[in-house]
Amino acid sequence: MTNQPTSDGGFIAHGIDTTRPSVARVYDYALGGKDNYETDRELYRQIMKIAPETPEWAKANRAWLGRVIGWLAAEAGVTRFLDAGSGLPTAQNTHQIAQSRNQLASVVYIDNDPSVIAHGRALLLDNDRTHFAAADLTRPDEVLADPAVAEMLAAGEPVALVMALMLHHLADLEETRAIVKQYVEALPSGSYVAISHACNPRDGGELNQLVTELVDKVQSSFPTLAFRTVEEISSFFDGLELLDPGVVRLVEWQAPGTESPKDAGTIPGARDVLYGGLAKKA
Ligand SMILES: C[S@@+](CC[C@H](N)C(=O)[O-])C[C@H]1O[C@@H](n2cnc3c(N)ncnc32)[C@H](O)[C@@H]1O
């Protein structure tokens, strides 16, 4: 099958369903991107009615990603990055942050969304230290067998496994823990794991009510969405050394030995949904 032309002279790559929202494209729209369709924008408008802070959440996640990748590449000496659930390219992607700190840094992006795959392949063309694996992260055996992933792990050097806003797309907690464990076991000693994740404190409070309404609204489009408690998010780091400050609001997370981020506090804590942390494998 061939790509379909659009009225504005562009094209829709084969496999991209423009009739249903895609997580990657809704998130792209939240970040001010252009790689989205009306169905994505319509769902985003519905989300905004419930959570007008959505673009701030998305920006906080990207700012956190920048701090984590920047510290790993510049301070921790990591030169290999596996970005699992990479999303559509936006400003300051993992390879741009890492390679600006260390020219030798290499990045493998992994995603299974056809829109992301089309863009990911384009990334391959102009950067020989950036690779893309089109794979479903719920199938670790297949992901770990991907040539680019396998080559990165086979070097035996520390790797940073980044799962930013990805694990809450996997519904079952125990299965998700098992999936993370399989990836962690495949990492060389001295590797790092960075996770950001949407939180539901399930305490009957304001954030609990907000995210319940939000998840209900998007349920038909994203049926596997699972917001979790801080304890559940922390459990993905089991067996690893969780670095200070632990699993906290993304806007409050600072890299070891650095100052608190300047953007902390722009979202009231009672309405801040995104948490994350960084851990090291012994
Ligand atoms: C909200 S975006 C996050 C993008 C980026 N990691 C960030 O934090 O800016 C979540 C991404 O995870 C991807 N994703 C979700 N489930 C996946 C799966 N089972 N396999 C591969 N990718 C998946 C989606 O396609 C989407 O691109």
The ligand as an SDF file (V2000), in Angstrom:
LIG
                    3D

 27 29  0  0  0  0  0  0  0  0999 V2000
    2.9370   10.4300   26.0270 C   0  0  0  0  0  0  0  0  0  0  0  0
    4.0570    9.8060   24.8570 S   0  0  0  0  0  0  0  0  0  0  0  0
    5.6040   10.1460   25.6670 C   0  0  0  0  0  0  0  0  0  0  0  0
    6.6970   10.5480   24.7120 C   0  0  0  0  0  0  0  0  0  0  0  0
    8.0650   10.8200   25.3440 C   0  0  0  0  0  0  0  0  0  0  0  0
    8.5650    9.6340   26.0030 N   0  0  0  0  0  0  0  0  0  0  0  0
    8.0540   11.9470   26.3260 C   0  0  0  0  0  0  0  0  0  0  0  0
    7.9900   11.6930   27.5250 O   0  0  0  0  0  0  0  0  0  0  0  0
    8.1120   13.1120   25.9100 O   0  0  0  0  0  0  0  0  0  0  0  0
    3.9400    8.0290   25.1050 C   0  0  0  0  0  0  0  0  0  0  0  0
    4.5730    7.2330   23.9830 C   0  0  0  0  0  0  0  0  0  0  0  0
    4.6050    5.8420   24.3650 O   0  0  0  0  0  0  0  0  0  0  0  0
    4.3280    5.0720   23.2180 C   0  0  0  0  0  0  0  0  0  0  0  0
    3.8410    3.7510   23.6160 N   0  0  0  0  0  0  0  0  0  0  0  0
    2.7630    3.4630   24.3770 C   0  0  0  0  0  0  0  0  0  0  0  0
    2.6300    2.1370   24.5010 N   0  0  0  0  0  0  0  0  0  0  0  0
    3.6430    1.5720   23.7980 C   0  0  0  0  0  0  0  0  0  0  0  0
    4.0400    0.2200   23.5250 C   0  0  0  0  0  0  0  0  0  0  0  0
    3.3440   -0.8100   24.0150 N   0  0  0  0  0  0  0  0  0  0  0  0
    5.1240    0.0080   22.7520 N   0  0  0  0  0  0  0  0  0  0  0  0
    5.8360    1.0580   22.2450 C   0  0  0  0  0  0  0  0  0  0  0  0
    5.5030    2.3430   22.4650 N   0  0  0  0  0  0  0  0  0  0  0  0
    4.4190    2.6060   23.2240 C   0  0  0  0  0  0  0  0  0  0  0  0
    3.2740    5.8860   22.4730 C   0  0  0  0  0  0  0  0  0  0  0  0
    3.1830    5.5180   21.1080 O   0  0  0  0  0  0  0  0  0  0  0  0
    3.7840    7.2960   22.6810 C   0  0  0  0  0  0  0  0  0  0  0  0
    4.6330    7.6910   21.6330 O   0  0  0  0  0  0  0  0  0  0  0  0
  1  2  1  0
  2  3  1  0
  2 10  1  0
  3  4  1  0
  4  5  1  0
  5  6  1  0
  5  7  1  0
  7  8  2  0
  7  9  1  0
 10 11  1  0
 11 12  1  0
 11 26  1  0
 12 13  1  0
 13 14  1  0
 13 24  1  0
 14 15  1  0
 14 23  1  0
 15 16  2  0
 16 17  1  0
 17 18  1  0
 17 23  2  0
 18 19  1  0
 18 20  2  0
 20 21  1  0
 21 22  2  0
 22 23  1  0
 24 25  1  0
 24 26  1  0
 26 27  1  0
M  CHG  2   2   1   9  -1
M  END
$$$$
